[in-house]
Amino acid sequence: MPLHAILAGLTRRLDRAGLLGAPERQVLLGLKPQRRQVPARADIRGTRDHDGAHLIVSGVACRYEMLPDGTRCIIALYFPGEFCGVPLLVPRTVTSTVGALSACVVADVPLGTLATLVRAYPRIGLALWWLSVVELSIAQEWLVNAGRDAERRIAHAICEILARQRASGCDEHEVFSNGIRQVTLADITAVSTVHVNRVLHALQEGHLIKLAKGVVTVPDFARLAAFAGFHPGYLHLSDGATAAPSEAGAPGVSVFGERPDARGFAAVRRGPMRG
């Protein structure tokens, strides 16, 4: 996706806070971040990096921590058009790392550029604060989701991923076949990879998803959302993005590849079965 389209999407996203005027929109659209390629399973930002923010141009990224037993715990997802690691809004000491789930193109916005923007345009700073509150809202919903049974927990995660990728304007097949695997879903929902596979087959038996040739499809998004108790308000997306995706109801739309990706960031190991 072209960078100008990503910047336009970011501007629309920040505009959801209702704080931006024409000058702020113009300066955001005129940003010239430094682009770089990040291979799949490589880190985008380490725990000690505080040199700026990272805008996802293409691909799927996540924020994760490694537990003492070697299990990876994914605590946030980032799709094209989303900022991650805004240093003005996070503590100087963080224990999590931002990594690429798929091959990503990342646009780095230096700390000095962000600081200058916020000083010159305080409404941009407020909009970035709003964005951090949205991220906290998503984290809170993930905590609530952890209290659901495994079938509804995984169904809820699938619904969120579909809604967010639709809002990003990227191709479903590209995102989910390259970025979200069963092992990724396991690390998001704290369910073992083996149990994720069992749950997917149970959801298929309930006619909520379809499994075919290593691909999961969602024939009826609204029905899956009702089963999962998924209400997209916490995502603060545009109205069009939070409507039941018509694409998700079409045959053959890929949600994520069924084949587990045994590799991961720095020797990821599956822990004991959970959920």
C-alpha positions, -999 to 999 in steps of 0.1 A, spaced: 0 0 0 15 34 -9 28 55 20 4 85 12 -26 61 15 -12 49 49 -7 85 61 -42 94 50 -55 64 69 -36 74 100 -49 110 97 -85 97 95 -78 75 125 -65 104 146 -94 125 134 -118 101 152 -107 119 183 -125 150 170 -95 172 177 -78 178 144 -83 208 122 -72 215 86 -36 226 97 -31 194 117 -44 172 89 -21 189 64 10 184 85 2 148 92 -3 141 55 30 158 47 51 136 70 81 120 54 90 90 76 120 68 69 108 35 54 125 2 60 119 -35 54 115 -58 84 116 -96 78 90 -119 94 98 -129 129 123 -101 133 120 -74 160 109 -39 149 116 -23 183 135 -37 213 128 -31 250 154 -3 251 147 15 219 131 49 224 142 66 192 107 73 177 74 58 167 68 32 140 40 33 115 31 0 100 29 4 62 23 -32 53 22 -65 71 12 -74 106 31 -67 138 27 -74 175 39 -64 209 50 -94 229 68 -106 260 87 -138 266 78 -156 298 104 -174 319 95 -208 305 101 -195 269 65 -190 259 57 -159 239 28 -138 251 13 -115 225 -2 -84 242 -11 -62 212 -15 -64 174 -7 -37 148 -21 -35 113 -12 -12 84 -19 25 92 -14 19 130 13 35 151 32 14 176 57 25 202 49 63 204 76 73 229 58 104 241 30 81 255 49 52 270 73 49 300 110 50 293 113 15 307 93 -11 289 95 -49 291 78 -57 258 91 -59 223 75 -50 190 80 -77 163 69 -85 128 45 -114 125 48 -112 87 73 -94 65 66 -57 72 73 -23 57 77 1 86 79 39 85 99 53 113 90 88 127 120 101 147 115 113 182 126 148 173 99 150 146 72 139 169 83 163 196 83 192 171 48 183 159 34 181 194 49 215 203 37 232 172 4 215 170 -8 206 205 -40 190 191 -18 163 174 -4 155 209 -39 152 223 -49 130 194 -19 108 201 -30 106 237 -64 95 225 -48 68 204 -30 55 235 -64 54 253 -78 33 225 -49 9 228 -56 6 265 -93 0 257 -83 -29 234 -60 -43 261 -88 -42 286 -111 -61 262 -84 -87 259 -83 -91 296 -121 -96 296 -118 -121 267 -94 -142 288 -123 -150 311 -143 -166 283 -142 -203 274 -117 -212 247 -142 -214 219 -156 -179 225 -121 -165 233 -108 -176 199 -139 -166 181 -137 -131 196 -101 -128 185 -110 -138 150 -137 -111 149 -114 -84 162 -87 -94 136 -113 -92 108 -126 -59 119 -92 -43 123 -78 -56 90 -109 -43 72 -104 -9 88 -68 -9 76 -79 -13 40 -55 -41 33 -62 -74 16 -75 -101 39 -56 -129 22 -23 -110 24 -26 -102 60 -39 -135 74 -20 -160 53 13 -142 60 8 -129 96 -17 -148 117 -11 -185 122 -25 -210 148 6 -204 169 0 -167 168 -36 -171 179 -24 -194 207 0 -167 219 -28 -141 218 -54 -161 237 -31 -181 261 -44 -214 246 -19 -241 235 -15 -246 197 -29 -281 200 -60 -268 217 -64 -240 192 -66 -267 165 -93 -285 185 -113 -253 190 -112 -245 153 -126 -279 145 -153 -274 172 -162 -240 157 -165 -257 123 -188 -283 137 -209 -255 150 -210 -240 115 -194 -208 127 -162 -212 105 -150 -234 77 -117 -252 75 -105 -262 40 -70 -267 26 -54 -252 56 -75 -220 55 -102 -207 79 -131 -189 64 -160 -171 81 -193 -176 63 -214 -154 86 -195 -127 105 -226 -115 124 -233 -150 137 -197 -156 148 -197 -122 165 -229 -130 184 -215 -163 195 -183 -146 208 -200 -117 224 -180 -94 201 -190 -57 202 -166 -36 182 -171 -3 201 -139 -7 221 -119 -6 188 -131 30 180 -131 23 143 -152 40 116 -188 29 113 -181 13 80 -153 -8 94 -173 -21 124 -203 -32 103 -204 -69 96 -178 -73 69 -194 -85 37 -160 -99 26 -159 -122 56 -192 -138 44 -178 -145 10 -166 -180 3 -128 -185 2 -118 -154 23 -87 -164 43 -87 -156 80 -54 -173 88 -34 -203 76 -42 -235 95 -6 -247 92 12 -238 124 44 -217 121 67 -236 145 93 -207 144 88 -174 161 108 -146 178 139 -160 195 131 -196 201 94 -194 210 83 -225 228 48 -236 235 40 -239 272 15 -263 288 -20 -264 275 -42 -235 287 -79 -229 283 
